[in-house]
């Protein structure tokens, strides 16, 4: 969890409200993903943000499974909070007619951080320009092996095993293994785009597992072990599609799914950095050069 300032604690932990028109994301129009200030979970995409004139950032749709709704004790409003860490976001209103979805998530800027869409190389970019960290999420069979091999890539700042893509909040390993939650075993990677590109990470993903296997990976059979790229924005999606096309042109029948980024639930502590702690190598993951 990120260390919060006293003002952020008042909003996120104690359900306060920042002054209208004061938040840095109220008039913010950059493309990317808005994430929870406290835990970093993806919450909203920029294409779902609109100007309602209310003085706070407004969204007409959240990332699936990312936001929890709870009626206020007085029954007059519905609170919204991060489904991952429980941090207070604001309130949700329906029936106002601002957009076709008829929903307004009224969110405090102090409850949010922002991950911009990866900028294309342009003549205007400079070596000294700031380059914020970005996030990639991949599912390629048992997350122990994917995590172990991805963590060795230069530029990876943080990596975490977890569950995503399902319909149950805070799933346990036993629940996911039952096949009844719809989740995939996945890894969430926080990386520095100055040191490693998303395309490099995606290539590594396609080289450390078998993207042609539809029902799992190696001996691990089950829906939770299927191959999936969870894209944060259109550019990540296009990059994955390009790599899949290259593999298909080489005769590979790729079964990898492309799905929009969803709520990511960290796995239990004993799943994190498993092979590093055990001192052995993954039993069903090894790198096979596919793009040279």
N, C-alpha and C positions, 0 to 999 in steps of 0.2 A: 504494500500500500504506500502511496506517495505521502510524504509529510505535508500536512496542510497548514496554511497560515491561519491565524485566529479568525479572520474574516471568512475564509473558506470553511473552517469548522462550523461557524455559525450557520452557514447555508447548508452544507452537506450533512453534518452530523446532527444539528439541532433544528433543521427544517425551517431556517430563516428565509427571507426574501430580500434580494438586492434591490436597490432603488431603480425604478424604471428608467430606461434610456441611458443607463450608466454602464452597462456591460460591454465588454470589448467585442462580443460576438453578435450584438444586436444588428449592426449595420455591416456584418461580415459576409462577403459574397464569394470567397475563394472556393475552388472545387476540392473536395476531399471528404474525410470522415471525421465526425465529431465523436470524441471518446470521453469516458468518465474521467474526471479530474483525479479522483481518488485511486481507482484501480486500473485504468487504462482500457477497460472494455469498450468495444465499438458500440455506439448508441444510435447515431443518425447519419444519413448520407446528405451531402450538400444539396443534391437535387430535390430533396424533400423539405428544404428550408424555404420559407416565404415571409414576406413582410406583412404582418397583421396590423401594424400600427400600435400595438399594445405596449411597447417599450421593452419587451424581452424577446430573445430569439424564439421563433415559432417554427414548428415542424408539423407536417400533416401525416407523417408515417415514421415509425421507428424501425430499426433493424430487427428482424424477426427474433423474438425471445429475449431481446436486450433490455426491455423496460417493464417493470412491474407496476400494476395499478392497484391502489388501495383507497377505498372510500375514507374521507375524513370523518372523524368521530361525529361531527355535526350533520353529516349526510349531505352537505351542500356542494362539496367539491370532491374530486378524485385526485389523490396525490400520485405522482409518478416518481419512481426511484430506480436506480441501477439494479437490474436483476442479479448481477454478479456480486456486488458488495453491499447493496442496500442504501447507498448514498442518495440523499434527497436531490431530485432534479427540479421539481416544480409541480405543476398541475396540468391535467388534460381536460379539454372541453370539446364537446361535440354539438353538432346542429347549428353552428354559427354561419356556415355557408361561405367561408373564406376561399376554400378550394373544393374541387370535385370530391375529395375524400371526406369533406365535412368534419374534419378533426383538427384540433390545434393543441399541440404539445407546447405549453408555455414554460420555458426552461431558463433557469438562472445561468448567466454566462460563467459565474464562478464554479458551477458544477461541471463545466466542460473543459476539455482541451481539444486541440485540432491537429489532425494529421493531413497535410496537404497532398493532393494528387501529385505523383512523381512528375517533376518538371522535365520537359524534353530539353535536350541540349540546344541552346540557342547562342547566338553571338552576344546577347546581352549578359549571359551568365558569366560570373567571374570566379576565380579560384577562392577568393576571400569570402564569397557569399555564404551565408549560413545555410546549413543543410540539416533540417530536422530529421530525427529518426523516423523510420517507417516500419510497417508491420506486414508480415506475410504469414498465411496460415495454410498448411498442407496436411493432408491425410494420406498415408501410404502404407497401411498395414500397422503392425505393432508399433506404437509410438516410441518405444525404447530405442529401436534401431534408427529411426528417422531422426530423433533428437540427437543421438550420439554422433552421427555423421554430419548433420547440419551444423552442429556446434563447433566443428573443426574449421568451418569456413571463415576466413578473415572478413571482418566487418560485421559479424553477428555479435550483437551486444547483449542479448538476453534470449533465452529459449526456454519454453515451458511445454510440458506434456499436458493434454487436456482433452475435453470432449466438446464437440460442436455439431450443429446440424440437426439436433433432435428437438423434442417438444417437452422435455422435463427440465425444470430448473434444479441446479445443484445436483446433478446425477452422481451416483456412486459408481465405482468400478463394477460392482456386482450387478447394478441395474443396467449398465451399458452392455455387459456381457450377456444379459438375458435376451437382448435383441428387441426389447419392447419400448425403448426410449427413442429410437431413431437416430442416436448419436453415432459419430465416427470417432475413432481414436485419432487425434491430430496433434500437431505441434504449432505453437504460435511463436514466431520469430520476430524480434525487434532488431532492426539492422540499420547501419549507417550507409546511406546511398552514396556517400563520398568514397566509401571503401569497397562496396560491393553492390551491384545492381540487382534489381528484382529478377531480371532475366537470368542472371548467373545462378541465383538461388533456385529458380524454377528449373533450369537445366539440371542442376544437381539433384533436385527432387526426382526428375524423370530418370536419372541415371542410378539412383540408389534403391529403386524398387521396380517391380515389373508392372508397367502401366497397361499391359495386355491382359492381366488376370482380373476377371470380373467379380469373383466371389470371395476375395481375400488376398493374402500375400503368403506364398509358400505354404507351410503347414497350418497357418492361421486362417481358418475358414469362418466367414461370418460377415454380416452386413457392416459391422463396426470396423472391419479391416479393409474396406474398399478404398480405391484410389480417388481422391478428390482434391481439386484446387479451389480454395475459398478466396475469391477475389474481392479486394477492398474498393476497387474503382474500375472504370472501363479500360484504363491502360493495362492494369494487371490482367484483366480478362483477355484483352487482345494479345498480350505477350504469351499467355498460356495457349491460346488458340493457335498462334503462330508456331510454337514449339510442337504442338500436337500434329499440325499439318506437316511439319518436317518429318516427324516420326512415321506418319502415315505414308509419306512419299517414299520412305525406306521399306515399306511393306509391313509395318507393325499395325496390328489391329488394336488401337488404343481404346481402352475402356474408361479412362479417367473422366470423371464428371467435372463440370465447371459450375460452381454455385456461389451466389453472393455471400459475402462475409456475414456471419451470424454470431449470436452470443457464444462466447468461449468460456467454458467452465474448467478451471485448473484441476488436474487430477490430484489424487492423494499424494502426500509428500513422498511416500515410498516409491512412487513411480518416477520421480524427478531425478535426472542424471543417473539412471539405473546402472548403465554399463561403466560409467566413470567410477562409481562407488564399488562395483563388483570387480573391476579390473579385467574384464573380458571383452570380447568383440561380439557384435550382433550376430545371431544365428541365422537370420533370414534376410539380411541386408548387406549388399556389397556393391561397389561402384562398377558400372559397366558403361564404357564410353559410347554414347549414342549420337553425339553432335559433331564429332571431328571428321 
